[in-house]
């Protein structure tokens, strides 16, 4: 039978991306972690890690074992939390993972309200770019994950976790104030052929979404400035350097006097935002999920 402690070490190393990083988090020496992983590899009968100067990557066997390791670690932590709940002890910490734009719009009010009601519970917020984070929920390193899916992208395997749709958020076309295309009544994506676009680099979800829409419209797009940061995109469009699609919540309640906000009649992309948590989330995680749902209602009214 495989040793649960060694499986937990495998999960920590995979999440940290290096043996040294995991050792530092666990207050072990790197050599002690390496020795335990070597024993796990002997128990399995296969190599689990590729070691390189910048850290480690998992072999295919290591990847397969990691899914089980995260589940086992999560179940052990669930058992511990169940006992603490029976003893009327609140968790010492609640950890939420989110992507950047949700971190600006959905999360602050929910966290502030939670902290007022539960001052003894430490709150931790992690910046995670989707689809990262599912394994951290499985291992209970993360209590609640806010993640998204862009149009055309596959939805990751929930890995036995609970995943609920929080909202579907449309994208808006933004142009600099005074842009001649902003005066077009029924604006199409085809009418924007030849424009400079601002989007992420190839493979980034908003870039893949833009290219998919352009392909459907039978046009090419020229991405002149590459960034995945929507605040940078807003600033570049305001400066007159190009046009972009951005999620509606990024525009804020007041918008910007230096932006024209429009829709295209032939392309109305939207992204789905999800909450992911353990099947047995616990009272405080359920409360935080409810707070985020109420915050979503406020954002949706923008």
Secondary structure, DSSP 8 states (H G I E B T S, - for coil): ---HHHHHHHHHHHHHTSHHHHHHHHT--HHHHHHHHHHHHHHHTS--EEEETTEEEE-HHHHHHHHHHHHHHHHHHHHHHHHHHHTT---SEEEEEE-HHHHHHTHHHHHHHHHHH-TTSEEEEEE--TTTTHHHHHTTS-SEEEEEE-TT------TT-EEEEEEEEEEEEEEETT-GGGG-SS--SGGGTT-EEEE--TTSHHHHHHHHHHHHHT---EEEEE-S-HHHHHHHHHTTS-BEEEEGGGGTTT--TTEEEE-BTTB--EEEEEEEE-SS--HHHHHHHHHHHHHHHHHHT-
